[in-house]
Amino acid sequence: RTVDEADVFAVHQEGGYFCVEVFFFRTGQNWGNRAYFPRADRSFDAAEVLGALLSQFYEDKPPPRLVLLSHAVPEAELLAQALSIKAGARVEISVPKRGEKKDLVAHALANAREALGRKLADTATQARLLQGLAERLALPGPPRRIEVYDNSHIQGTNAVGAMIVAGPEGFLKNQYRKFNIRSQALTPGDDYAMMREVLERRFKRLLAEGPPVAAGEQAAGEAVPRWPDLVVIDGGRGQLNAARATLAELGLPQVALLAVAKGPERDAGRETLFLPEREAIKLEP
């Protein structure tokens, strides 16, 4: 192999989605690869998306001497100069036309195509699941933001609440929140009071950021909606009623709620689902 030190970038575009596959070569060896799925407006073409990713890619890592690309990116010469300054040595950016370097890019491109195919299949499966969830729970449409709340404590002390968030493309880990329970008046181990405090703090903050937005309208101009289409809480009918009362006091009775009680032996698939003003339901395991 004649390529001693290089990063190989290849971008594939399909169905309004992009995948950039990056291979890392050091000391003449393949040090691995990684797929990135940048969010971009559908009006962007593959070269623009690749250029945007490349302009940020080396902010926290040293660039190699050679960067091979599948597409010619805007302002490649300027980018090469900036990377050369950062590296303290000449960095070359090129779109190879023949030979081994061209083969490396072709291999990366095949990987990008496969990775994006898997991503699109996962997204379609996720969309079907969310549609099924909406139908089963009688929601106005597939939820784009689901917030899930749970509380924990150690024999009544060190009480903590947690919120995780999911959307059409899976878990949104940068949206997760942890709540250290503050209330001094709380009886140790009072799960209802803990849930009330967590929901109150969360939704008061949301209200302070702006008025609630109806389900189905909240994605306008937002990559991830601020307001949840569905709130899932850990617990049974009692927790559900406590959550409903808390949201009603805040003037938010319209927030869709679901409580999930674990099954015997906490078996996944044996949970009971509690919904406001409806019979409890169990799904097929």
C-alpha positions in Angstrom: 0.0 0.0 0.0 1.4 3.4 -1.0 -1.0 5.5 1.1 0.8 6.0 4.4 -1.2 8.6 6.2 -4.7 9.7 5.0 -8.3 10.2 5.9 -10.8 9.1 3.2 -14.2 10.8 3.1 -17.1 9.6 0.9 -20.6 10.9 0.9 -23.8 9.2 -0.3 -27.2 10.9 -0.6 -30.5 9.1 -0.8 -34.1 9.9 0.2 -33.2 13.3 1.6 -30.6 11.7 3.9 -26.8 11.8 3.8 -24.1 9.5 5.0 -20.4 10.4 5.2 -18.1 7.4 5.6 -14.6 8.1 6.9 -11.7 5.7 6.8 -8.5 6.4 8.7 -5.1 5.3 7.4 -2.0 5.6 9.5 1.5 4.1 9.0 0.1 2.4 5.9 -2.6 0.6 7.8 -6.4 0.9 8.0 -7.1 2.2 11.5 -10.9 1.8 11.1 -13.8 3.7 9.8 -16.9 5.5 11.0 -20.2 6.6 9.5 -21.7 10.0 10.1 -25.3 11.0 9.3 -25.3 14.9 9.1 -28.6 16.6 9.2 -29.0 18.9 6.2 -31.7 20.6 4.3 -32.8 18.7 1.2 -31.7 21.7 -1.0 -28.1 20.9 -0.1 -26.1 18.7 -2.5 -23.6 16.0 -1.5 -20.6 18.2 -2.0 -21.9 21.0 0.2 -22.7 18.5 3.0 -19.3 17.0 2.8 -17.6 20.4 2.8 -19.6 21.5 5.9 -18.7 18.3 7.8 -15.0 18.6 6.7 -14.8 22.2 7.9 -15.7 21.0 11.5 -14.1 17.6 11.5 -10.6 18.6 12.6 -11.6 21.1 15.3 -10.7 18.5 18.0 -8.2 16.3 16.2 -5.0 16.7 14.2 -5.4 16.5 10.4 -3.3 13.9 8.4 -1.1 15.0 5.5 -3.6 13.7 2.9 -7.4 14.0 2.8 -9.1 12.1 0.0 -12.7 13.0 -1.0 -15.4 11.4 -3.2 -16.7 14.9 -4.2 -15.0 18.2 -4.9 -16.0 20.5 -2.0 -16.5 24.3 -2.1 -13.4 26.3 -1.1 -11.2 23.2 -0.9 -8.0 25.3 -1.3 -8.9 27.5 1.6 -9.7 24.5 3.7 -6.4 22.9 2.9 -4.6 26.1 3.9 -6.5 26.1 7.3 -5.7 22.5 7.9 -2.0 23.0 7.0 -1.8 25.8 9.6 -3.4 23.6 12.2 -1.1 20.6 11.4 2.0 22.7 11.1 2.8 20.9 7.8 1.3 20.8 4.3 -2.1 19.1 4.1 -3.4 18.1 0.7 -7.0 17.7 -0.2 -7.8 15.9 -3.4 -10.5 13.9 -5.3 -8.4 11.0 -6.8 -9.1 10.1 -10.4 -7.2 6.8 -10.7 -5.1 4.2 -9.0 -5.1 3.0 -5.4 -6.4 6.3 -4.0 -9.4 6.1 -6.3 -10.0 2.6 -5.1 -9.9 3.7 -1.4 -12.5 6.3 -2.1 -14.7 3.8 -4.1 -14.5 1.4 -1.1 -15.6 4.2 1.3 -18.4 5.1 -1.0 -19.7 1.5 -1.1 -19.6 1.6 2.7 -21.5 4.9 2.8 -24.2 3.5 0.5 -24.6 0.4 2.7 -24.7 2.3 5.9 -27.3 4.7 4.6 -29.4 1.8 3.4 -29.4 0.3 6.9 -30.2 3.7 8.4 -33.2 4.2 6.0 -34.5 0.7 6.8 -34.2 1.4 10.5 -36.0 4.8 10.0 -38.8 3.1 8.1 -39.2 0.4 10.9 -39.2 3.2 13.5 -41.9 5.1 11.6 -44.1 2.0 11.4 -43.7 1.4 15.2 -44.6 5.1 16.0 -47.6 4.9 13.7 -48.7 1.7 15.5 -48.2 3.4 18.9 -50.3 6.4 17.8 -53.1 4.1 16.6 -53.0 2.0 19.8 -53.0 5.0 22.1 -55.4 7.1 20.0 -52.8 9.9 19.5 -53.5 12.5 16.8 -50.4 11.3 14.9 -47.1 9.5 15.3 -45.2 11.2 18.2 -42.1 13.1 17.2 -41.0 13.7 20.8 -41.6 11.2 23.6 -40.4 12.1 27.1 -40.0 9.2 29.6 -39.7 9.9 33.3 -38.5 7.7 36.1 -37.4 8.3 39.7 -35.0 6.5 41.9 -33.7 6.7 45.5 -31.6 4.7 47.9 -33.8 3.7 50.8 -35.5 7.1 50.6 -32.4 9.2 50.3 -30.4 10.5 47.2 -33.7 11.0 45.4 -33.2 11.6 41.6 -35.6 12.0 38.7 -34.6 11.3 35.1 -36.0 12.2 31.7 -35.0 10.5 28.5 -36.2 11.6 25.1 -36.9 9.7 21.9 -38.1 10.7 18.4 -38.5 9.3 14.9 -34.8 8.6 14.6 -34.3 7.0 18.0 -33.0 8.3 21.3 -32.0 11.9 21.6 -29.3 11.7 24.2 -28.4 15.4 24.1 -31.9 16.1 25.4 -31.8 13.9 28.5 -32.1 15.6 31.9 -31.5 14.7 35.5 -33.4 16.2 38.4 -32.0 16.2 41.9 -35.1 16.2 44.1 -35.1 19.4 46.1 -38.2 19.3 48.2 -37.4 19.2 51.9 -41.0 18.3 52.9 -40.9 15.1 50.8 -41.5 11.9 52.8 -38.6 9.6 52.0 -39.5 7.2 49.2 -42.7 9.1 48.2 -42.7 8.3 44.5 -45.8 10.3 43.8 -44.3 13.5 45.3 -41.0 12.9 43.4 -42.9 12.6 40.1 -44.9 15.7 40.8 -41.7 17.7 41.5 -40.0 16.5 38.4 -42.9 17.2 36.1 -43.6 20.6 37.7 -40.0 21.7 37.2 -39.8 20.4 33.6 -43.1 21.9 32.4 -42.7 25.2 34.2 -39.4 25.6 32.4 -41.1 24.8 29.0 -43.8 27.3 29.7 -41.2 29.9 30.5 -39.7 29.4 27.1 -43.0 30.0 25.3 -46.6 28.9 25.1 -47.5 25.3 24.6 -47.8 24.2 21.0 -50.5 21.8 19.8 -49.5 18.3 18.7 -48.9 18.2 15.0 -47.8 21.8 14.8 -44.8 21.8 17.0 -42.1 20.8 14.6 -42.3 24.0 12.6 -38.7 25.4 12.3 -37.4 23.0 15.0 -35.2 19.9 14.3 -36.6 18.4 17.5 -39.9 19.7 18.9 -39.6 21.3 22.3 -43.0 20.1 23.5 -43.6 16.3 23.9 -46.4 14.6 21.9 -46.4 11.9 24.6 -45.2 11.7 28.2 -44.5 8.2 29.5 -44.1 7.7 33.3 -43.0 4.7 35.3 -45.8 3.4 37.4 -49.5 2.5 37.6 -52.8 4.2 37.8 -51.8 6.2 40.9 -48.7 7.7 39.3 -50.8 8.5 36.2 -53.3 10.4 38.3 -50.6 12.3 40.1 -49.0 13.3 36.8 -52.4 14.3 35.4 -53.2 16.5 38.4 -49.7 18.2 38.2 -50.2 19.0 34.5 -53.8 20.2 35.1 -52.5 22.6 37.8 -50.1 24.0 35.2 -53.0 24.5 32.7 -51.7 21.6 30.5 -54.4 19.0 30.6 -53.9 18.3 26.8 -50.5 16.6 27.2 -50.8 12.9 26.2 -49.9 10.7 29.2 -49.1 7.0 29.5 -48.0 5.1 32.6 -46.2 1.8 32.3 -46.3 -0.7 35.2 -43.7 -3.4 35.1 -44.9 -7.0 34.8 -44.4 -9.9 37.3 -40.7 -10.5 37.8 -40.3 -7.2 35.8 -40.4 -9.2 32.6 -40.1 -7.0 29.5 -43.2 -7.5 27.3 -45.5 -8.2 30.3 -46.1 -4.5 31.2 -49.6 -3.0 31.9 -50.2 0.3 30.1 -52.5 2.9 31.9 -54.1 5.7 30.0 -56.3 8.5 31.2 -60.0 7.6 31.2 -59.5 4.3 29.5 -59.2 0.7 30.6 -55.7 -0.6 31.2 -54.2 -2.5 28.3 -51.6 -5.2 27.8 -49.8 -5.7 24.5 -48.8 -9.0 23.1 -45.4 -9.9 24.6 
